[in-house]
């Protein structure tokens, strides 16, 4: 059965490879990226795939909270139902790590944007859909002040903390919604795969990105993930596993969600 699937950050890397796989299976894929020309080029490429499904494109810079809101509204205007949301977009290093909202771009794109997008699209996803969040094996204890944009961190520290924060809210939201929400799963797609981010951060070619795309496709479609809400899948070991201990601590996870909500409220008030 054809599914409607939104993949953020789908103009290159694992996101693009996942889009190719899902399109080839006949699914209706909603592509997202920051660059309109690049998006149109990817759309054209995917439409040429044999037996491919429909393709739509959405432009948004996820480092801007306002753009996240616009993306959610754009999807909701065209669709009454979204089967799968894959929060794949991620940032490791940029020249200027501070966004126009005063946040560290790693926390803005890797944590806050997917949280807000998920919340806005929950009515479309319903209880039968899935939210797949791209986590990482790199996870370290989150400094709430860094998440709120009050403390600056190194690239590596900000990235590792952002991936734990994403994993924490994934589990917290899944447990709070229970049967009233979709399946929400954090996935480590595999360490040191050959993405632009890995090449930039570690100066290595990296492994086959299809490894990451295959697990994201499985998480989106396979029955083995249908009852795994709140869990963390580690593709390095090929199984569901325990994330960083902080992600299993309800109080710490709730604190991360509280900080995210506070940031979003402050940003909303700024625009009002």
HELIX and SHEET records of a PDB file:
HELIX    1   1 UNK A   13  UNK A   24  1                                  12    
HELIX    2   2 UNK A   36  UNK A   47  1                                  12    
HELIX    3   3 UNK A   65  UNK A   78  1                                  14    
HELIX    4   4 UNK A  105  UNK A  107  1                                   3    
HELIX    5   5 UNK A  108  UNK A  112  3                                   5    
HELIX    6   6 UNK A  113  UNK A  125  1                                  13    
HELIX    7   7 UNK A  144  UNK A  147  1                                   4    
HELIX    8   8 UNK A  155  UNK A  177  1                                  23    
HELIX    9   9 UNK A  178  UNK A  180  5                                   3    
HELIX   10  10 UNK A  196  UNK A  202  1                                   7    
HELIX   11  11 UNK A  210  UNK A  221  1                                  12    
HELIX   12  12 UNK A  223  UNK A  225  5                                   3    
HELIX   13  13 UNK A  245  UNK A  248  5                                   4    
HELIX   14  14 UNK A  250  UNK A  271  1                                  22    
SHEET    1   A 8 UNK A  55  UNK A  59  0                                        
SHEET    2   A 8 UNK A  28  UNK A  33  1                                        
SHEET    3   A 8 UNK A   4  UNK A   7  1                                        
SHEET    4   A 8 UNK A  84  UNK A  87  1                                        
SHEET    5   A 8 UNK A 130  UNK A 134  1                                        
SHEET    6   A 8 UNK A 183  UNK A 188  1                                        
SHEET    7   A 8 UNK A 232  UNK A 234  1                                        
SHEET    8   A 8 UNK A 239  UNK A 241 -1                                        
END                                                                             
